[in-house]
Amino acid sequence: MSGHSAPDELLLDWATGALAPGLALAVALHVALEPVARRTAERLGDVAGALLEREAAADLDEDALDRTLARLGSVGIEPRPAPTPVRPGFEWAPPFLRPHLDLARDWRRVFGGFEEIRLALPHDRHRVSLLRLTPGRGLPMHRHVGAEFTVVLQGGYSDATGSYRVGDFAVGPGPEPHEPIADPGPPCIALIVLEEPIVLTSPWGRWLNPLVRRGLI
Amino acid sequence: MTPDEAADLVEAIAARQDRAAFAQLFRYWAPRIKAFLMRGGSDAEIAQEVAQEAMIRVWRKAASFDRRRASAATWIYAIARNKRIDLARRASRPAIETDDWLAVFATEEEDADKSVLAGQTYSRVKELLDDLSAEQLLVIRKAFFEDKTHSAIAHELGLPLGTVKSRIRLALSRLRERLEKDVR
């Protein structure tokens, strides 16, 4: 069993469409993979529909329906979109993540021994990445300036705040440095959204900080 | 309009381009979408225009509707919301695809029985909104109707962030609690 859910208010922000694309993607993955968050999201969907349905009907122009019907002649009904095929090696990705995993992007080794695929989301200045960690390996000790949002997609990891499994959601651990380590089993894959660059805190990591800040690594 | 009636009408459009079904949906939902948009701050003329555009999208996307995933009301809300976001932020941000929003609710292989359940739960939630306090409802309505984050709402209402968070959490636990009681 997991148990790391996103807070209700973040699920609400997601359901109303108010989040930036990267964070919205992270919450969507969490909702797709974690049953408790899924149920809350479904209830929020019900609430949204019910609020709309309970609105008192506003007056429309008398000819509004006729004008709309007249336009339908030129509007085809789109077939249900076919799901994007699964790219080999990416079977863990839920269907709506697949369009982001085109062949142009592949795992890239980063300092500290983990691999990264950076996702390009339009209109989002956050760093949105998939990270892959071999069991027993971890991210270098670092701390955060801005918020960090993590959702686990395969395997799991542990740090001082607990153990995280598939579907679990973690909101940045705050100003304390942390050092997540991948659990035994398949490699840990997670989507991470960073509002600000991290700050490496180990003695050898510190000299990399200028590059991290400039987004070069 | 019951969830089943609404879902049948959307499916009739998908199956046979049923214009009578569309007209029925339009008469019921377009005035509500217009009211929803006006509550979010649109003027009457723009609200009517966007409501019509939203209904045309209901027609165009009818084949993507899946009653196992969500009620027709929820699906129509999502379409109306995206049309409003399009309008408000045309320059700054592309619309979130409605399909993405609802795609996470159910995977293809989930069983068909879920459709009955989805409709029933929706109807029950609609009733249960009366159980929420006026303060809770205010925050949630603002979020859904004005496309604001909970922190923007806190700022606008001049309330501490913690107060807004706890209203949201209390409202949702109330819904969850009552729904669980129904099941037992």
HADDOCK unambig.tbl for C-alpha pairs under 7 A between the chains (distance, minus, plus):
assign (segid A and resid 8 and name CA) (segid B and resid 168 and name CA) 6.90 0.50 0.50
assign (segid A and resid 8 and name CA) (segid B and resid 169 and name CA) 5.90 0.50 0.50
assign (segid A and resid 9 and name CA) (segid B and resid 150 and name CA) 6.63 0.50 0.50
assign (segid A and resid 9 and name CA) (segid B and resid 165 and name CA) 6.02 0.50 0.50
assign (segid A and resid 9 and name CA) (segid B and resid 168 and name CA) 6.22 0.50 0.50
assign (segid A and resid 13 and name CA) (segid B and resid 149 and name CA) 5.25 0.50 0.50
assign (segid A and resid 13 and name CA) (segid B and resid 150 and name CA) 6.60 0.50 0.50
assign (segid A and resid 16 and name CA) (segid B and resid 143 and name CA) 6.27 0.50 0.50
assign (segid A and resid 16 and name CA) (segid B and resid 144 and name CA) 5.15 0.50 0.50
assign (segid A and resid 16 and name CA) (segid B and resid 147 and name CA) 5.71 0.50 0.50
assign (segid A and resid 17 and name CA) (segid B and resid 147 and name CA) 6.55 0.50 0.50
assign (segid A and resid 18 and name CA) (segid B and resid 147 and name CA) 5.74 0.50 0.50
assign (segid A and resid 18 and name CA) (segid B and resid 148 and name CA) 5.88 0.50 0.50
assign (segid A and resid 18 and name CA) (segid B and resid 149 and name CA) 5.69 0.50 0.50
assign (segid A and resid 28 and name CA) (segid B and resid 104 and name CA) 6.44 0.50 0.50
assign (segid A and resid 31 and name CA) (segid B and resid 104 and name CA) 6.64 0.50 0.50
assign (segid A and resid 32 and name CA) (segid B and resid 104 and name CA) 4.83 0.50 0.50
assign (segid A and resid 32 and name CA) (segid B and resid 105 and name CA) 6.54 0.50 0.50
assign (segid A and resid 38 and name CA) (segid B and resid 105 and name CA) 6.80 0.50 0.50
assign (segid A and resid 42 and name CA) (segid B and resid 105 and name CA) 6.78 0.50 0.50
assign (segid A and resid 45 and name CA) (segid B and resid 74 and name CA) 5.60 0.50 0.50
assign (segid A and resid 46 and name CA) (segid B and resid 74 and name CA) 5.95 0.50 0.50
assign (segid A and resid 46 and name CA) (segid B and resid 122 and name CA) 5.19 0.50 0.50
assign (segid A and resid 46 and name CA) (segid B and resid 125 and name CA) 6.45 0.50 0.50
assign (segid A and resid 47 and name CA) (segid B and resid 125 and name CA) 6.51 0.50 0.50
assign (segid A and resid 47 and name CA) (segid B and resid 126 and name CA) 6.84 0.50 0.50
assign (segid A and resid 48 and name CA) (segid B and resid 74 and name CA) 6.18 0.50 0.50
assign (segid A and resid 48 and name CA) (segid B and resid 77 and name CA) 6.59 0.50 0.50
assign (segid A and resid 48 and name CA) (segid B and resid 144 and name CA) 6.37 0.50 0.50
assign (segid A and resid 49 and name CA) (segid B and resid 73 and name CA) 4.44 0.50 0.50
assign (segid A and resid 49 and name CA) (segid B and resid 74 and name CA) 3.99 0.50 0.50
assign (segid A and resid 49 and name CA) (segid B and resid 77 and name CA) 5.53 0.50 0.50
assign (segid A and resid 50 and name CA) (segid B and resid 73 and name CA) 6.84 0.50 0.50
assign (segid A and resid 50 and name CA) (segid B and resid 126 and name CA) 5.05 0.50 0.50
assign (segid A and resid 52 and name CA) (segid B and resid 32 and name CA) 6.38 0.50 0.50
assign (segid A and resid 52 and name CA) (segid B and resid 33 and name CA) 6.91 0.50 0.50
assign (segid A and resid 52 and name CA) (segid B and resid 36 and name CA) 6.39 0.50 0.50
assign (segid A and resid 52 and name CA) (segid B and resid 77 and name CA) 6.58 0.50 0.50
assign (segid A and resid 53 and name CA) (segid B and resid 32 and name CA) 6.58 0.50 0.50
assign (segid A and resid 53 and name CA) (segid B and resid 73 and name CA) 6.80 0.50 0.50
assign (segid A and resid 55 and name CA) (segid B and resid 32 and name CA) 5.64 0.50 0.50
assign (segid A and resid 55 and name CA) (segid B and resid 35 and name CA) 6.52 0.50 0.50
assign (segid A and resid 55 and name CA) (segid B and resid 36 and name CA) 6.74 0.50 0.50
assign (segid A and resid 56 and name CA) (segid B and resid 32 and name CA) 6.42 0.50 0.50
assign (segid A and resid 56 and name CA) (segid B and resid 35 and name CA) 6.89 0.50 0.50
assign (segid A and resid 57 and name CA) (segid B and resid 31 and name CA) 4.64 0.50 0.50
assign (segid A and resid 57 and name CA) (segid B and resid 32 and name CA) 4.67 0.50 0.50
assign (segid A and resid 57 and name CA) (segid B and resid 35 and name CA) 6.23 0.50 0.50
assign (segid A and resid 58 and name CA) (segid B and resid 31 and name CA) 4.73 0.50 0.50
assign (segid A and resid 58 and name CA) (segid B and resid 32 and name CA) 6.23 0.50 0.50
assign (segid A and resid 58 and name CA) (segid B and resid 34 and name CA) 6.12 0.50 0.50
assign (segid A and resid 58 and name CA) (segid B and resid 35 and name CA) 5.13 0.50 0.50
assign (segid A and resid 59 and name CA) (segid B and resid 31 and name CA) 6.21 0.50 0.50
assign (segid A and resid 60 and name CA) (segid B and resid 31 and name CA) 6.25 0.50 0.50
assign (segid A and resid 60 and name CA) (segid B and resid 48 and name CA) 6.81 0.50 0.50
assign (segid A and resid 68 and name CA) (segid B and resid 52 and name CA) 6.54 0.50 0.50
assign (segid A and resid 75 and name CA) (segid B and resid 60 and name CA) 6.58 0.50 0.50
assign (segid A and resid 76 and name CA) (segid B and resid 60 and name CA) 6.05 0.50 0.50
assign (segid A and resid 77 and name CA) (segid B and resid 14 and name CA) 6.98 0.50 0.50
assign (segid A and resid 77 and name CA) (segid B and resid 59 and name CA) 6.51 0.50 0.50
assign (segid A and resid 77 and name CA) (segid B and resid 60 and name CA) 4.33 0.50 0.50
assign (segid A and resid 77 and name CA) (segid B and resid 61 and name CA) 6.26 0.50 0.50
assign (segid A and resid 77 and name CA) (segid B and resid 62 and name CA) 6.87 0.50 0.50
assign (segid A and resid 78 and name CA) (segid B and resid 60 and name CA) 5.69 0.50 0.50
assign (segid A and resid 78 and name CA) (segid B and resid 61 and name CA) 5.89 0.50 0.50
assign (segid A and resid 78 and name CA) (segid B and resid 63 and name CA) 6.71 0.50 0.50
assign (segid A and resid 79 and name CA) (segid B and resid 63 and name CA) 5.89 0.50 0.50
assign (segid A and resid 80 and name CA) (segid B and resid 63 and name CA) 5.38 0.50 0.50
assign (segid A and resid 80 and name CA) (segid B and resid 64 and name CA) 4.83 0.50 0.50
assign (segid A and resid 96 and name CA) (segid B and resid 100 and name CA) 6.60 0.50 0.50
assign (segid A and resid 123 and name CA) (segid B and resid 93 and name CA) 6.21 0.50 0.50
